Amino acid sequence: MSDATLPETASIAVQLARVQARIAAAVVAAGRPADCVQLVAVSKTYPASDVLQALHTGQRHFGENRVQEAAQKFPALRDTYPGIRLHIIGGLQTNKAADAVRVADVIETLDRPKLLDALSLAADRGGRCPELLVQVNVGDESQKAGVSRADADGFIRICVARMGGRVTGLMCIPPAADDPGPHFAWLASCAAHHGLLELSMGMSADFEAAIQYGATHVRVGSAIFGARVPPL
Ligand SMILES: *Cc1c(COP(=O)(O)O)cnc(C)c1O
């Protein structure tokens, strides 16, 4: 039977299992300890029914780009599926900070002082603070979010001084045209320099390379849920 004739449930479960197997193989190849890499299933643009199928396989970490979409899909699932960890991985406007703090377990896109102010204020008011990752624009691409390489050290220091242990790591999206390896290596050394343990790097196209360079979280969407229309 070809994949095309399998029911949707089988398809997402099968793809998840394939990605998990590739992660496990990359971890072994890198000589890293088992279970050191968390798969974040990126469910942006896919319906809650697809998230449910992933939940049924035991998947618990999910990534969403937009706070509003995350708020529509996830709160209703939390009671039934304990252990859900929702990561906000898209650029965050300051006026969405309060909603993000309410809905997210991890915000991976802290990249500027104004957003730090807004998240800090929202966390104080809401009485909860998600885990925070600083996004670095490793390719210094004008269209991409993230603090520049040049400003990363200073900004990370400010974030840690302000939010303490809630700042746990760094995140990046290398330029699509580049070999991602040197970008991943740079992010890993920057995190080590600051004593930060979490590294969110690697997507469908390059997660195995990211694992080789020390990723602790890989953000994988299309390899699990299929092609997005329109791509985002
Ligand atoms: C969409 C997205 C992903 C997942 O991309 P795929 O290529 O579908 O795996 C990962 N990280 C971020 C920040 C994204 O926006």
PDBQT file of the ligand as one rigid body, heavy atoms in Angstrom, charges set to zero:
ROOT
HETATM    1  C1  LIG A 301       8.137  26.990   9.845  1.00  0.00    +0.000 C 
HETATM    2  C2  LIG A 301       9.298  26.977  10.741  1.00  0.00    +0.000 A 
HETATM    3  C3  LIG A 301       9.981  25.783  11.032  1.00  0.00    +0.000 A 
HETATM    4  C4  LIG A 301       9.635  24.449  10.382  1.00  0.00    +0.000 C 
HETATM    5  O1  LIG A 301      10.024  24.471   9.053  1.00  0.00    +0.000 OA
HETATM    6  P1  LIG A 301      10.003  23.116   8.155  1.00  0.00    +0.000 P 
HETATM    7  O2  LIG A 301      10.943  23.435   7.052  1.00  0.00    +0.000 OA
HETATM    8  O3  LIG A 301       8.607  22.925   7.730  1.00  0.00    +0.000 OA
HETATM    9  O4  LIG A 301      10.501  22.018   9.013  1.00  0.00    +0.000 OA
HETATM   10  C5  LIG A 301      11.007  25.838  11.941  1.00  0.00    +0.000 A 
HETATM   11  N1  LIG A 301      11.370  26.985  12.543  1.00  0.00    +0.000 NA
HETATM   12  C6  LIG A 301      10.750  28.152  12.287  1.00  0.00    +0.000 A 
HETATM   13  C7  LIG A 301      11.187  29.390  12.991  1.00  0.00    +0.000 C 
HETATM   14  C8  LIG A 301       9.705  28.185  11.374  1.00  0.00    +0.000 A 
HETATM   15  O5  LIG A 301       9.093  29.361  11.125  1.00  0.00    +0.000 OA
ENDROOT
TORSDOF 0
